[in-house]
Amino acid sequence: MFLQYQPILDLRSNRVCGFEALARLNSEQLGLVPPLEFIPIAEETKLIVPVGRNVFLQAFRFLKKLKEKGFDTINVFINVSAIQVLAENFTDDLLEMITGMQILPDNIGIEITESVFSVDYQGINRVLGTLRDSGLHVAIDDFGTGYSSLARERELNVDCLKIDKFFVDKLLTLSPEDAITAGIISMAHRLGHCVVAEGVEHEEQKEYLLRNGCDKIQGFLVARPLDENAAIELIGKQADPGLERSERSSR
């Protein structure tokens, strides 16, 4: 198993401010296995706990490399499942890994889908609260398509809502007046949440999101998922605008 990193772009500065860590599986027998196939199996067999720990360790090593290179403002978000969050000693083990790796909790984000709150709302929300108190960021992934948390949104221990690609895709077919994406952004901001739009692939989607106050975006318009070296190279070029301009002019 290895990780790739999907860049997240800050719309105000138009610069990459973080990455989402994406687990990938390369099997000798099966070749590359899509996450939609191996993650459900890992959850069903409870292997998601050791698999998830492996993901955290790889992502933390990546963060440490960024820190050593002076890129200490870049964040990495990692997906977790309800099984992981509710596992015994999840919080203690996670915080111990962070301390041992000598990285900052403020550079780490946890992504969890809306649907997990239907498993054990109080228990999961309590764990997320502990993580936030420890300095980590918490985001709801694929917001708007799963278990409806709107009625209890104020109670959730989250910092960020990630708008599902479904709503971003609609920006290409609906008029600005008919699209509800702006309403989601406005609601999230009133609740004090940062908003990230997922699956942005076209410039017109980016322009709509920018006009309506979306904070960050990710998707193929920004970049496809990158391996570790390519991700570090991207941040390095961004830190040295002269190098980036030189490469563009030589194309």
HUGI-V203771 format. One record per pair of residues at least 24 apart in sequence whose C-alpha atoms are under 6 Angstrom apart, sorted by the first residue. I is the first residue (numbers start at 0). GAP is how many residues later the second one is. Records with the same first field share a line. If there is no record, write none. Layout:
BEGIN
I: GAP, GAP
END
This chain:
BEGIN
0: 24
3: 221, 222, 223
4: 220, 221
5: 219
7: 209, 210
8: 207, 208
9: 206
10: 204, 205
16: 57
17: 56, 57, 58
18: 57
19: 56, 57
20: 57
48: 35
74: 32, 33
75: 32, 33
76: 31, 32, 33
77: 32, 33
78: 31, 32
79: 32
81: 34
104: 30, 31
105: 29, 30
107: 28
108: 27, 28, 29
109: 28
110: 28, 29, 30
111: 28, 29
112: 27, 28
113: 32, 33
114: 31, 32
127: 29
128: 28
158: 34
159: 33, 34, 35
160: 34
161: 33, 34, 35
162: 34, 35
163: 34
164: 33, 34
181: 30
END
